[in-house]
Amino acid sequence: VGLVVLYRWRLHPGREDTFAEAWREATEALLQRGSGGSRLHRGDDGLWYGYAPWPDAATRAAAAGAADPATYARMAACIGESLPEIMLTPV
């Protein structure tokens, strides 16, 4: 793993299950394109966190949009606030 991406969101109340299901579907599609999978967490600060390992930035860029656009639209409809992605380099 050469890159890990950390995602952070505030979700609309009541949309958590829909978001988690769409996240799972997107993860399955991205696994076919070189992703190392992903994990989704709810923080005690009210934020939702996801992280995904990638072999490198080029593989991540090439996999962009791998899931069905409707899956991404379902996720987007659940998000009240999306915070900037954080790129992490394993050490």
C-alpha positions in Angstrom: 0.0 0.0 0.0 1.5 3.3 -1.1 -1.4 5.6 -0.3 -4.4 5.7 2.1 -7.2 8.2 1.6 -9.2 9.4 4.7 -12.7 10.7 4.0 -14.9 12.6 6.5 -18.6 13.6 6.3 -21.6 14.8 8.3 -24.6 12.8 7.1 -28.2 13.9 7.0 -30.1 12.3 9.9 -31.9 9.1 9.0 -29.7 8.6 5.9 -26.9 6.6 7.5 -28.1 3.1 6.4 -28.5 4.3 2.8 -25.0 5.8 2.8 -23.4 2.7 4.3 -25.0 0.4 1.7 -23.9 2.7 -1.2 -20.4 2.9 0.3 -20.3 -1.0 0.3 -21.4 -1.1 -3.3 -18.8 1.5 -4.4 -16.1 -0.4 -2.5 -17.0 -3.6 -4.3 -16.7 -1.9 -7.6 -13.4 -0.2 -6.7 -11.9 -3.6 -5.6 -12.2 -4.7 -9.2 -10.1 -1.6 -10.2 -7.1 -2.1 -7.8 -8.4 -0.6 -4.5 -7.3 -2.3 -1.3 -10.9 -2.1 0.0 -12.2 0.3 2.5 -13.5 0.7 6.0 -16.4 3.0 7.2 -16.7 4.3 10.8 -19.0 6.5 12.8 -17.0 8.8 15.1 -18.2 9.9 18.5 -17.8 13.5 17.2 -20.8 13.0 14.9 -18.7 12.6 11.8 -18.5 9.5 9.6 -15.0 8.4 8.5 -14.0 6.2 5.6 -10.5 5.1 4.6 -9.3 3.3 1.6 -5.8 2.0 0.8 -4.4 2.2 -2.7 -1.2 0.9 -4.2 -0.5 4.4 -5.6 -2.2 7.6 -6.7 -2.2 6.6 -10.4 -4.3 3.5 -9.6 -6.7 5.5 -7.6 -7.1 8.1 -10.4 -7.7 5.4 -13.0 -10.4 3.8 -10.8 -12.4 7.0 -10.4 -16.0 6.5 -11.3 -15.8 2.7 -11.2 -19.1 2.3 -9.4 -22.5 2.9 -11.0 -23.3 6.7 -11.1 -26.5 5.9 -9.3 -24.5 4.5 -6.3 -22.5 7.7 -6.1 -25.7 9.8 -6.4 -27.2 7.8 -3.4 -24.1 8.5 -1.4 -24.1 12.2 -2.3 -27.8 12.6 -1.3 -26.9 11.4 2.2 -24.1 13.9 2.8 -24.9 17.1 4.6 -21.2 18.2 4.7 -18.1 16.7 3.1 -14.8 17.7 4.6 -11.6 17.7 2.5 -9.9 14.3 1.9 -6.7 13.6 3.7 -4.0 11.7 1.9 -1.9 9.5 4.2 1.5 7.9 3.3 2.2 4.7 5.2 5.5 4.7 7.1 
